[in-house]
Amino acid sequence: MNFAFHRKRISGLLTVVPANERSFIEEMKNFNFPEARSLKLKEVMGYDRRRLVEPGVCVSDLAVFGLQHLFDQALLKPDEIDALLLVTQSPDHFMPPTSNIIQGRLGLKQDVFCLDISQGCAGFVIGLIQGFQLLEQDDIRKVVLINADVLSRKASPKDRNINPLIGDAASITVLERDTQDSVIYAKLKMDGSRAEALIIPAGGMRMPSTSDTAMLEEVGDNNLRAKDHLFMDGAAIFNFVQVEVPPLIEALLAQAGVSKDSVDYFFCHQPNRFMLEKLADKMKIPHGRMPNNVVEHFGNSSGATIPTAITFNLRERLLHENLQVCLAGFGAGLTWSAMLISLGNVNFNTIIEYK
Amino acid sequence: MKSVLEILKEIRPEFDFAASSDFIADGMLDSFDMVTLVAALDKNYGISIPGTDILPENFQNLQTIEALLRKTGAKL
């Protein structure tokens, strides 16, 4: 599906990461593997440090902390928020929507559109698409998009395939109308027939959580995991990304009439360094123009990794420059998405720690 | 330059790869070992094995790995 948006822009990005940092070296002892094998994996995948919430910390806590920071720094006024979108796979509750909880905790106006979107690693582009659509309405002048997940709470500590890569984070992205007539292009694809490749089997209505679903089971490769935990078919997801994402990006650039060389950066979802290097090689994009350093510093925080990559790699540079960037997300659903956008001259682009 | 067999032995020294015709079925390489192996082969032969070729059937035994390397342009 194709999208095009006129006179819209991103006016600020904030990433909130937990202050609590874990190192892969310290965590290796949790896995039933020889140290040498784990160290090789560290080198290839880029595992090093990751940020995790303390027990009990939820998505709304990270989001409220970040928004309050923006209010305190006079970077955003509460009454300016006409829509609040939250993209998450780890909501505070089934009911009510976590976006409503955030609105209530911050005392935002009642004349606001709050919406939870259940998407994961492709969710930044999906949230942007939804936000830019809302800005077509006369009454909506500013949209706050929050991508947040605390999936470390759903990762088995005894699963080497999942646990070392997961991180927690929230990103807050402010969207508004632009006086410049630049066009934002986006593409989106979905394939629910492969939904089970990335799934938390228990905890919903299909398989409610019980003492049985909480029991750790031997699941191969010396890993232990419960049905309450996040499962990823790593080989299937790797192949999905390598097969599906390059043609999506190529088609997006063709739609926009833009060559790869004129794109300053390709900010992709950050599953691990190896997958992104292979993606860059396949697309013949220099590794430096497709940053892959989020996992080693923060871990994979699902839909928050693309804005984390932008805030971490561009920082103050984005306050004064305008860059042509291609964003690409891929993950649960399966869903894959891409957007070409002129990004820059923003009001803020920074990372803060949640304490 | 190391041989494929030497690289495999570095990754999983406990196995005799020369004696197996199916590394995957025999439980000698898991998906993360394949990733480690690809990174090592890329470095050793100065190539980049395409991500779309990182499939279990290409890492089944020495012959399939060498066929993949030749296809990618490695000089064995």
HADDOCK unambig.tbl for C-alpha pairs under 7 A between the chains (distance, minus, plus):
assign (segid A and resid 40 and name CA) (segid B and resid 36 and name CA) 6.75 0.50 0.50
assign (segid A and resid 41 and name CA) (segid B and resid 36 and name CA) 6.37 0.50 0.50
assign (segid A and resid 44 and name CA) (segid B and resid 36 and name CA) 6.50 0.50 0.50
assign (segid A and resid 44 and name CA) (segid B and resid 39 and name CA) 6.75 0.50 0.50
assign (segid A and resid 221 and name CA) (segid B and resid 30 and name CA) 6.66 0.50 0.50
assign (segid A and resid 235 and name CA) (segid B and resid 31 and name CA) 6.51 0.50 0.50
assign (segid A and resid 239 and name CA) (segid B and resid 52 and name CA) 5.94 0.50 0.50
assign (segid A and resid 242 and name CA) (segid B and resid 51 and name CA) 5.61 0.50 0.50
assign (segid A and resid 242 and name CA) (segid B and resid 52 and name CA) 5.54 0.50 0.50
assign (segid A and resid 243 and name CA) (segid B and resid 52 and name CA) 6.14 0.50 0.50
assign (segid A and resid 278 and name CA) (segid B and resid 50 and name CA) 6.65 0.50 0.50
assign (segid A and resid 278 and name CA) (segid B and resid 51 and name CA) 5.45 0.50 0.50
assign (segid A and resid 279 and name CA) (segid B and resid 51 and name CA) 6.99 0.50 0.50
assign (segid A and resid 282 and name CA) (segid B and resid 50 and name CA) 6.34 0.50 0.50
